[in-house]
């Protein structure tokens, strides 16, 4: 019996030492300069370019073994991209008359999300001064700012003239505007897939420098039900206008980023 109790005590002590041989929490502060782009989900929208954005945040690794951890934290993510589509626009042509136009709108979005990630993080043992890591999981973001630079190219105007038709071409000059608030068209929630990999370089003691690449792939619609456009004719890319007027559709697009992760781990 004494031998059994002694063996159990030794085993318990060894298990305790093993469990305490690694730090259970690692905290890092990071920045994330990234390239963002929009991914249209129908043929009535067109990707026209990517945008350089910036993010930052606090990340926490909750280790359950020396090489496996749950990654979470609180990040502020900058996202964007350029998108082009047709839409209907109403302006005051004079008091009290209004003029209705169809414009080709190009927007360069500047979106900000507060995101909470939940990932599985895999780490190697330290090799020299380097520890290699990879992670994958999900992110849930809340939009708190939505701005856009936009250009409106006027292509049709509504005129009540039986000889020329209701919607005729127009030579009205293009209109440009910067940093307009488009939050009423943006979905407040964004869900995404997160995949990343990189290295930790030990500087001193428990402090390391973190370098990596992170791909953040959104899979929910950026736009809400307030965001609509005018359909294009499939044969010539012109606005689709029926007897009841322009045929409208709901904007639908996802947004992605690939970013450089730079930070300090404590």
Secondary structure, DSSP 8 states (H G I E B T S, - for coil): -HHHHHHHHHHHHHHHHHHTSS-SEEEEEEEEEEEEEEEESSTTEEEEE-EEE--EEEEEEEESSSSEEEEEEEEEEEEEEEEEEEEEEEEE-SSS-EEEEEEEEEEEEEEEEEEEEEEEEEE---BTTEEEEEEEEEEEEEEEEEEEEEEEEEEEEE---TTT-SEEE-----EEEEEEE-GGGB-SEEEEEEEEEEEEEEEETTEEEEEEEEEEEE-S-SB-TT-EEE-B-TTT--B-EETTEE-EEE--EEEEEEEEEEEEE-
